[in-house]
Amino acid sequence: MANPFATEAMAAGYARRRPPVHRRVMELAARARGWRLPFRRAVDVGCGAGVSTKALAGMAEEVIGVEPAAGMLRGSGAVAPGAWFVAGAAERLPLAGGSCELMTAAGSLNYVDLEAFFPEALRVLTPEGTLLVYDFSPGRRFREGGGLQEWFEEFQRRYPPPVAEARALDPEILGGLAAGFELEAAERFELGVTLSRDFYVGYMMTETNVAAAMRAGAAEAEIEGWCRETLDPVWGEREREVVFTGYWACLKLAGGC
């Protein structure tokens, strides 16, 4: 399955322009499950530029990020200081058996062969280990006031999302596909993050529909210019709270503790 993030531009964008949602999702799951922190070792599968790996700081004594697109890792050390990073596929994790107590996957399993991944997750996790899968949609509406939802819809009409590059996943689907695992708990969430207009424009430039438009020949400057011009009357000068919706799902080894 094609990885739409495997470019130098996307790596740079992910390192600097993604909103701080990952840590808050991790905290939601940790509180809900009553985790005793820190874990001994945690691995972030499909870690990208390290933004999701950074969210594991303090939650494990050792944190490892694994990413199939080696170019995404160029700036990962600066994004998540103290973590280890290695190029590798989710279907062939470069880790010893029974070596991790926590495995996370933030929006990455949509792009992997799940029939190959779940046996690898079983191999790498300890018998009491936890697999936490989570994802969230792009922030597309304000907490208060309108305009952003309509802008986002026009943004996607002008720059359509790529077709069939990702498998749809949610807790129910995961529970049916995760051979060898049991769905222990799951939650759908809504989080608000306060952002400036300039940050939001940069964030939109890391979306897969922009990557697809650029692969088709659109100029990055033209896309960014359109975003800035059309967002001005919607956003105004002040920072706005943008809403992100998503889910987390906690899976344990079937028959484990």
Sequence and secondary structure as in RCSB ss.txt:
>XXXX:A:sequence
MANPFATEAMAAGYARRRPPVHRRVMELAARARGWRLPFRRAVDVGCGAGVSTKALAGMAEEVIGVEPAAGMLRG
SGAVAPGAWFVAGAAERLPLAGGSCELMTAAGSLNYVDLEAFFPEALRVLTPEGTLLVYDFSPGRRFREGGGLQE
WFEEFQRRYPPPVAEARALDPEILGGLAAGFELEAAERFELGVTLSRDFYVGYMMTETNVAAAMRAGAAEAEIEG
WCRETLDPVWGEREREVVFTGYWACLKLAGGC
>XXXX:A:secstr
   TT SHHHHHHHHHH  S HHHHHHHHHHHHT  S EEEEEEET TTTHHHHTTBTTEEEEEEEES GGGGTT
HHHHSTT EEEE BTTB SS TT EEEEEEES GGGS HHHHHHHHHHHEEEEEEEEEEEE    EESSSSSHHH
HHHHHHHHS   SS S    HHHHHHH TTEEEEEEEEEEEEEEE HHHHHHHHTTSHHHHHHHHTT  HHHHHH
HHHHHHHHHH SS EEEEEEEEEEEEEETT  
